């Protein structure tokens, strides 16, 4: 099992590095909701920061892990489109004092934060009036297993608990849907049956190769009714 923050950091780095097609698929599903200036909340190694920059959007990349902050500075330190801040999304004193953004993108982050309600409130304070939040978090509490623990997840969300948390923090939910249904079985097998502490590069790379087919099937057959993750589009 992953036992400390450095191991969690390395596990998350492996997952992001092994699944670029999954990241592009997710980003493409929500990019039209984002404005010109975007807060990448919990930016990690910059997977979504890079996709935002490709779209010529201005990015505030906020990350608390110093190893990830160093990676962000290495990748984007010379970019005029990216401002990098180190800070805790759930800080009771609020987020760093950067100018308000048009929207916030928070993907696979809230489950890592014990006080997710405070994090949602903090993001809302840094988004302009009528701006948006796009948030993704892991679905189905019954699916929580050793991989969640090893990756530093405090929880998985039911749809009702996820939407209630968003509303309680002041956001207005405009729409929500499930995402990535074909990974549910893989997560269960890897974490609950094989007892892995992370999906592993083998499974991650196989899944990523299948993304074009899986995204087509999900779009036309499942249509957001089930999935490994929950996505919500909210307005301030």
C-alpha positions as CSV (number, residue, x, y, z in Angstrom):
1,X,0.0,0.0,0.0
2,X,1.1,3.6,-0.6
3,X,2.1,4.9,2.8
4,X,3.3,8.5,2.5
5,X,2.8,11.6,0.4
6,X,5.8,11.0,-1.8
7,X,4.4,7.6,-2.8
8,X,1.0,9.1,-3.5
9,X,2.6,11.8,-5.6
10,X,4.5,9.2,-7.7
11,X,1.4,7.1,-8.1
12,X,-0.6,10.0,-9.4
13,X,2.2,11.0,-11.7
14,X,2.2,7.5,-13.2
15,X,-1.5,7.5,-13.8
16,X,-1.5,10.9,-15.5
17,X,1.6,10.0,-17.6
18,X,0.1,6.6,-18.8
19,X,-3.3,8.0,-19.8
20,X,-3.0,11.0,-22.1
21,X,-6.0,9.9,-24.3
22,X,-8.2,9.7,-21.2
23,X,-7.3,13.2,-20.2
24,X,-8.0,14.6,-23.7
25,X,-11.3,12.8,-23.8
26,X,-12.4,14.3,-20.5
27,X,-11.2,17.7,-21.3
28,X,-13.0,17.6,-24.7
29,X,-16.2,16.7,-22.9
30,X,-16.2,19.9,-20.8
31,X,-13.9,22.4,-22.5
32,X,-16.8,24.4,-24.1
33,X,-18.0,25.2,-20.5
34,X,-14.7,27.1,-19.8
35,X,-14.0,30.8,-20.3
36,X,-10.8,32.5,-21.4
37,X,-9.2,32.6,-18.0
38,X,-9.3,29.3,-16.1
39,X,-8.2,28.2,-12.6
40,X,-6.7,24.7,-12.9
41,X,-7.5,23.7,-9.3
42,X,-5.1,21.0,-8.1
43,X,-3.1,21.2,-11.3
44,X,-0.8,18.2,-10.6
45,X,1.9,17.8,-13.2
46,X,0.0,20.1,-15.6
47,X,-1.9,17.6,-17.7
48,X,-5.0,19.9,-18.0
49,X,-2.9,23.1,-17.9
50,X,-1.2,21.9,-21.1
51,X,-4.6,21.2,-22.8
52,X,-5.9,24.7,-21.7
53,X,-2.7,26.3,-23.1
54,X,-3.2,24.5,-26.4
55,X,-6.6,26.2,-26.6
56,X,-4.9,29.6,-26.0
57,X,-6.6,30.0,-22.6
58,X,-4.9,31.9,-19.8
59,X,-4.4,29.5,-16.8
60,X,-3.9,30.0,-13.1
61,X,-2.3,26.7,-12.1
62,X,-2.8,26.1,-8.4
63,X,-1.1,23.2,-6.7
64,X,-0.2,22.4,-3.1
65,X,2.3,19.5,-3.5
66,X,5.8,21.0,-3.8
67,X,7.0,18.2,-6.2
68,X,4.1,19.0,-8.6
69,X,4.8,22.7,-8.2
70,X,8.4,22.2,-9.3
71,X,7.1,20.2,-12.3
72,X,4.7,23.0,-13.2
73,X,7.4,25.6,-13.1
74,X,9.7,23.4,-15.2
75,X,7.0,22.9,-17.9
76,X,5.3,26.3,-17.9
77,X,7.6,28.7,-16.1
78,X,8.3,30.5,-19.4
79,X,4.7,30.6,-20.7
80,X,3.0,33.9,-20.7
81,X,-0.4,32.1,-20.5
82,X,0.3,30.3,-17.2
83,X,0.6,31.7,-13.7
84,X,1.7,29.2,-11.1
85,X,0.7,29.4,-7.4
86,X,1.3,27.0,-4.5
87,X,-1.6,26.8,-2.1
88,X,-4.1,24.5,-0.3
89,X,-7.5,24.5,-1.9
90,X,-9.1,24.0,1.5
91,X,-7.1,26.7,3.3
92,X,-9.5,28.4,5.8
93,X,-7.9,31.8,4.9
94,X,-8.8,31.3,1.2
95,X,-6.8,30.9,-1.9
96,X,-3.8,33.0,-3.0
97,X,-4.7,36.5,-4.2
98,X,-4.8,36.1,-8.0
99,X,-7.2,38.0,-10.2
100,X,-10.7,36.5,-10.6
101,X,-11.1,33.8,-13.3
102,X,-13.9,33.0,-15.7
103,X,-14.1,29.4,-14.6
104,X,-12.5,26.7,-12.4
105,X,-11.5,23.3,-13.6
106,X,-11.3,20.7,-10.7
107,X,-10.7,17.2,-12.0
108,X,-10.0,14.3,-9.7
109,X,-9.0,16.6,-6.8
110,X,-11.9,16.9,-4.3
111,X,-11.5,13.3,-3.2
112,X,-8.0,14.1,-2.0
113,X,-9.2,16.9,0.3
114,X,-10.6,16.2,3.7
115,X,-12.5,19.5,3.9
116,X,-13.9,19.4,0.4
117,X,-16.7,21.9,1.3
118,X,-14.2,24.6,2.2
119,X,-12.3,23.9,-1.1
120,X,-15.5,24.4,-3.1
121,X,-16.2,27.6,-1.2
122,X,-12.7,28.9,-1.8
123,X,-12.9,28.2,-5.5
124,X,-16.2,30.0,-5.7
125,X,-14.6,33.1,-4.2
126,X,-12.0,33.3,-7.0
127,X,-14.5,32.8,-9.9
128,X,-16.2,35.9,-11.2
129,X,-19.9,36.4,-10.8
130,X,-21.8,34.2,-13.3
131,X,-18.6,32.2,-13.9
132,X,-18.5,28.4,-13.9
133,X,-17.0,25.4,-12.1
134,X,-16.4,22.1,-13.9
135,X,-15.7,19.4,-11.2
136,X,-15.1,15.7,-11.6
137,X,-14.9,13.2,-8.7
138,X,-14.9,9.4,-8.3
139,X,-18.3,7.8,-8.2
140,X,-19.9,5.0,-6.1
141,X,-19.0,4.7,-2.5
142,X,-19.3,0.9,-2.8
143,X,-16.4,0.9,-5.2
144,X,-14.0,2.4,-2.7
145,X,-11.0,0.0,-2.3
146,X,-7.3,-0.2,-1.6
147,X,-6.4,1.8,-4.7
148,X,-8.5,4.7,-3.4
149,X,-6.7,4.5,-0.1
150,X,-3.3,4.2,-1.7
151,X,-4.0,7.2,-3.9
152,X,-5.0,9.4,-0.9
153,X,-8.7,9.4,-1.5
154,X,-10.9,10.3,1.5
155,X,-14.0,9.2,-0.3
156,X,-15.9,8.3,-3.4
157,X,-19.2,10.2,-4.0
158,X,-22.8,9.1,-4.6
159,X,-24.5,11.4,-7.1
160,X,-26.7,12.9,-4.4
161,X,-23.9,13.6,-2.0
162,X,-21.7,15.2,-4.7
163,X,-24.5,17.5,-5.9
164,X,-25.5,18.3,-2.3
165,X,-21.9,19.3,-1.4
166,X,-21.7,21.6,-4.5
167,X,-25.0,23.3,-3.6
168,X,-24.0,23.6,0.1
169,X,-20.9,25.5,-1.0
170,X,-22.9,28.0,-2.9
171,X,-22.7,26.7,-6.5
172,X,-25.7,26.3,-8.7
173,X,-25.5,22.9,-10.5
174,X,-26.6,23.3,-14.2
175,X,-26.0,19.7,-15.3
176,X,-24.3,16.5,-14.1
177,X,-23.4,13.2,-15.7
178,X,-21.3,10.1,-15.1
179,X,-18.1,9.5,-17.1
180,X,-15.9,6.6,-18.1
181,X,-18.3,3.6,-17.5
182,X,-15.9,1.0,-18.9
183,X,-13.3,1.6,-16.2
184,X,-15.7,0.6,-13.4
185,X,-15.0,-3.1,-13.9
186,X,-11.3,-2.5,-14.2
187,X,-11.1,-0.5,-11.0
188,X,-13.1,-3.2,-9.1
189,X,-10.9,-6.0,-10.4
190,X,-7.6,-4.2,-9.8
191,X,-8.4,-2.8,-6.4
192,X,-10.9,-5.2,-4.8
193,X,-9.9,-8.6,-6.3
194,X,-6.2,-8.2,-7.3
195,X,-5.6,-5.9,-4.3
196,X,-3.4,-3.6,-6.3
197,X,-2.4,-0.2,-4.7
198,X,-2.5,1.5,-8.1
199,X,-3.9,0.5,-11.5
200,X,-0.5,-0.2,-12.9
201,X,1.0,0.9,-16.2
202,X,-0.1,-2.2,-17.9
203,X,-3.8,-1.7,-17.3
204,X,-3.6,2.1,-17.7
205,X,-1.9,1.8,-21.1
206,X,-4.3,-0.8,-22.4
207,X,-7.3,1.3,-21.3
208,X,-5.7,4.4,-22.9
209,X,-5.3,2.6,-26.2
210,X,-9.0,1.7,-26.2
211,X,-10.2,5.3,-25.5
212,X,-11.3,6.1,-29.0
213,X,-13.6,3.0,-29.1
214,X,-14.7,3.4,-25.5
215,X,-15.6,7.0,-25.9
216,X,-17.6,6.3,-29.0
217,X,-19.6,3.5,-27.2
218,X,-20.1,5.6,-24.1
219,X,-21.3,8.6,-26.1
220,X,-23.8,6.6,-28.1
221,X,-24.9,3.9,-25.7
222,X,-24.4,4.9,-22.1
223,X,-25.0,8.7,-22.5
224,X,-23.7,9.7,-19.0
225,X,-26.0,7.3,-17.0
226,X,-23.2,5.4,-15.4
227,X,-19.4,5.7,-14.9
228,X,-16.3,5.6,-12.8
229,X,-16.6,9.3,-12.2
230,X,-19.2,12.1,-11.7
231,X,-19.0,15.4,-13.5
232,X,-20.9,18.5,-12.6
233,X,-21.1,21.8,-14.4
234,X,-21.9,24.6,-12.0
235,X,-22.5,28.4,-12.1
236,X,-21.6,30.9,-9.5
